[in-house]
Amino acid sequence: MVNEAPFRPREKLIEKQRLYQSIHRHTHLKGPMDKITSVAIPLALAGSSLFLIARGIYNMSHGIGKKA
């Protein structure tokens, strides 16, 4: 039976565990790039959808953009 080498050295793993356990934030915001995926992208999607909804209501109320 052959033992495989681990993906990361044990020291790096322990260092990362200490880092993540010492941060007192929500679990989904603990990584360095997690603010982008958990906050910025949903805010951008919400903002663009609100803009499109408002534009559609404006166009419907003024009769703009009819197809025929």
PAVO-316401 format. One line per 3 residues: number of its first residue (from 1); their letters; for each residue x, y, z of C-alpha. Coordinates in Angstrom, 3 decimals, m for minus. Layout:
BEGIN
NUM = A = X:Y:Z | ...
***
This chain:
BEGIN
1 = MVN = 0.000:0.000:0.000 | 1.513:3.323:m1.107 | 0.894:6.499:0.876
4 = EAP = 0.095:9.592:m1.156 | 1.700:12.924:m0.420 | m0.745:15.425:1.104
7 = FRP = m2.040:18.316:m0.983 | m0.486:20.841:1.386 | 2.201:20.543:3.999
10 = REK = 0.859:20.076:7.520 | 2.483:23.330:8.705 | 0.638:25.378:6.074
13 = LIE = m2.635:23.704:7.001 | m2.172:24.456:10.698 | m1.248:28.063:9.862
16 = KQR = m4.411:28.513:7.767 | m6.561:26.937:10.497 | m5.144:29.340:13.080
19 = LYQ = m5.829:32.271:10.759 | m9.447:31.327:10.076 | m10.197:30.426:13.691
22 = SIH = m8.814:33.727:14.957 | m11.037:35.874:12.701 | m14.300:36.770:14.437
25 = RHT = m16.520:37.303:11.428 | m19.258:35.300:9.781 | m18.103:32.048:8.232
28 = HLK = m18.893:33.127:4.661 | m16.735:36.288:4.982 | m13.536:34.792:6.392
31 = GPM = m11.434:34.555:3.231 | m9.633:37.486:1.625 | m11.703:37.395:m1.575
34 = DKI = m15.017:36.424:0.016 | m16.279:39.994:0.247 | m16.407:40.093:m3.546
37 = TSV = m18.421:36.897:m3.932 | m20.650:37.327:m0.869 | m21.306:41.068:m0.943
40 = AIP = m20.307:42.831:m4.162 | m21.786:40.418:m6.718 | m25.221:40.139:m5.008
43 = LAL = m25.358:43.939:m4.597 | m24.508:44.407:m8.278 | m27.194:41.916:m9.320
46 = AGS = m29.783:43.560:m7.064 | m28.874:47.024:m8.315 | m29.051:46.073:m11.979
49 = SLF = m32.359:44.235:m11.519 | m33.888:47.253:m9.727 | m32.703:49.502:m12.568
52 = LIA = m34.232:47.208:m15.198 | m37.527:46.957:m13.271 | m37.707:50.748:m12.922
55 = RGI = m36.918:51.221:m16.618 | m39.613:48.703:m17.574 | m42.228:50.425:m15.419
58 = YNM = m41.276:53.801:m16.908 | m41.468:52.435:m20.460 | m44.846:50.775:m19.817
61 = SHG = m46.320:53.893:m18.257 | m45.194:56.076:m21.189 | m45.853:53.537:m23.960
64 = IGK = m42.210:53.431:m25.052 | m40.611:50.431:m26.738 | m43.668:48.651:m28.106
67 = KA = m42.989:45.953:m30.669 | m45.968:46.820:m32.899
***
